[in-house]
Amino acid sequence: QCLVGSEMCIRDSDNTEYEAKIIGTDEQTDLAVIKIDKTDLTAAELGDSDSVQVGEFCMAVGNALGLGDSVTSGIVSAVNREVTDSDNNKYLAIQTDAAINSGNSGGALVNSKGQVIGINTLKISGTGVEGVGFAIPINSTKDIYNQLIQYNKVKRAYIGIGGINIDEQTAKQNNLVVGIYIKSIDDFSAAEKAGLKIGDVITEIEGTKVKTVDELNEVKNKKSIGDTICLLYTSPSPRDTERS
């Protein structure tokens, strides 16, 4: 396959080339939906990634190193493994020892029934590292690809702030508390409507103490658009210290 702008060219097993349109992409989950005009295609059967067990057989399908269609086999090494990629995106992934190399990303991780249980996404590499690859569980992709098809993007809950992590040393030096310092607030956002101000420091969300933007987002990302959340914060001015 090759990518140019918002279009791709896809080749099938007999090397016939098809033009594909990118319907939508989601950088946060490294997922995309593409469309080609071709009939009589066999749909892949989706499995249930929530029922995947450690030790279960799995096979990674892809185009490793650009050599062409290839498969590698292994077992499920772990489920719900939290990993962070080079862009600081966090995933709860299926870990496998099936070899995943460049070109496998976006390929299917299938079980012994040929059902897709995950989408190959990344691996850990380096001296002394072997057989540590990860796939996005297929169940967690369903809402993503449905939104990409419907909206061409993924709609997520949104507070509307830009924050800086304040650790103990920084807090002490600036007479602040440990938490997330609000450095910017988007116009007309929920944060602005709730009365948050630049300079406030968020210390809790939904009763959970937070010290970093990542921790804040971890709780926020479990919410749906329109949900209400409760933030506890301190302010340099004498205002209420809780907003929802």
Residue pairs with C-beta under 8 A, 6 or more apart in sequence:
1 8
1 9
1 10
1 11
1 20
1 63
2 8
2 9
6 21
6 22
7 19
7 20
7 21
7 22
8 19
8 20
8 21
8 22
8 34
9 17
9 18
9 19
9 20
10 17
10 18
10 19
10 20
10 34
10 36
11 17
11 18
12 18
13 69
18 36
18 37
18 38
19 36
19 37
20 34
20 35
20 36
21 34
21 35
21 36
22 32
22 33
22 34
23 32
23 33
23 34
23 35
23 148
23 149
23 152
24 32
24 33
24 147
24 148
24 149
24 151
24 152
24 153
24 154
25 31
25 32
25 33
25 148
26 32
26 144
26 148
26 153
26 154
27 87
27 89
28 89
28 154
28 156
29 89
29 91
29 136
29 140
29 141
29 144
29 154
30 85
30 89
30 105
30 121
30 136
31 119
31 136
31 141
31 144
31 145
31 148
32 106
32 148
33 145
33 148
33 149
44 108
44 116
45 113
45 114
45 115
45 116
46 115
46 116
46 138
47 110
47 111
47 113
47 115
47 116
47 117
47 138
48 117
48 139
49 94
49 117
49 118
49 137
49 138
49 139
49 140
50 137
50 139
52 76
52 79
52 94
52 111
52 117
52 137
53 76
53 79
54 75
54 76
54 77
54 78
54 79
55 75
55 76
56 75
56 76
56 111
56 112
57 73
57 74
57 75
57 111
57 112
58 73
58 74
58 75
58 76
58 94
58 96
58 98
58 109
58 110
58 111
58 117
58 118
59 71
59 72
59 73
59 74
59 98
59 109
59 110
59 111
60 71
60 72
60 73
60 74
60 96
60 98
60 99
60 100
60 104
60 107
60 108
60 109
60 120
60 133
60 135
61 69
61 70
61 71
61 104
61 107
61 108
61 109
61 110
61 120
62 69
62 70
62 71
62 100
62 101
62 103
62 104
62 105
62 106
62 107
62 108
62 120
63 69
63 70
63 103
63 104
63 107
64 70
64 72
64 99
64 101
64 102
64 103
64 104
65 101
65 102
65 103
66 102
66 103
67 103
72 98
72 99
72 100
72 104
73 98
74 96
74 97
74 98
74 99
74 131
75 96
75 97
75 98
76 94
76 95
76 96
77 95
77 96
77 97
77 131
77 132
78 94
78 95
79 94
79 95
79 137
80 92
80 93
81 92
81 93
81 94
81 95
81 134
82 90
82 91
82 92
82 93
83 90
83 91
83 93
83 122
83 134
84 90
84 91
85 91
85 121
85 122
88 214
90 214
90 218
91 121
91 134
91 136
92 137
92 140
93 118
93 121
93 134
93 135
93 136
93 137
94 109
94 117
94 118
94 134
94 135
94 136
94 137
95 132
95 133
95 134
96 109
96 133
96 134
96 135
97 131
97 132
97 133
98 109
98 131
98 133
99 131
99 133
100 120
100 122
100 123
100 133
100 134
100 135
101 123
104 120
105 120
105 121
105 122
106 119
106 120
106 121
107 119
107 120
108 116
108 118
108 119
108 120
109 116
109 117
109 118
109 119
109 120
109 135
110 116
110 117
111 117
116 138
117 135
117 137
117 138
118 135
118 136
118 137
118 138
119 135
119 136
119 138
119 141
120 133
120 134
120 135
121 134
121 135
121 136
122 133
122 134
123 132
123 133
123 134
124 132
124 133
144 154
147 153
147 154
147 155
148 154
155 225
156 221
156 225
157 220
157 221
157 223
157 224
157 225
157 227
157 229
158 189
158 190
158 225
159 189
159 190
159 191
159 220
159 229
160 185
160 186
160 189
160 190
160 191
160 192
161 182
161 184
161 185
161 186
161 189
161 191
161 196
162 182
162 183
162 184
162 185
163 180
163 181
163 182
163 183
163 202
163 213
163 216
164 180
164 181
164 183
164 213
165 180
165 181
165 211
165 212
165 213
166 174
166 176
166 177
166 178
166 179
166 180
166 181
166 201
166 211
167 178
167 211
168 178
170 176
171 177
171 178
171 179
176 201
176 234
177 201
177 203
177 234
178 203
178 211
179 201
179 202
179 203
179 210
179 211
179 233
179 234
180 201
180 202
180 203
180 210
180 211
180 212
180 213
180 216
181 199
181 200
181 201
182 191
182 196
182 197
182 198
182 199
182 200
182 201
182 202
182 233
183 198
184 198
185 191
185 192
185 196
185 197
185 198
186 192
194 231
194 243
194 244
195 239
195 240
195 243
196 231
196 233
196 243
197 235
197 237
197 239
199 235
199 236
200 233
200 234
200 235
200 236
201 233
201 234
201 235
202 210
202 216
202 231
202 232
202 233
203 209
203 210
203 232
203 233
203 234
204 210
204 231
204 232
205 216
205 219
205 220
205 229
205 230
205 231
205 232
206 219
206 229
206 230
207 230
208 215
208 219
210 216
210 219
219 229
220 229
223 229
228 244
229 244
230 242
230 243
230 244
231 242
231 243
231 244
232 241
232 242
233 241
233 242
233 243
234 241
235 241
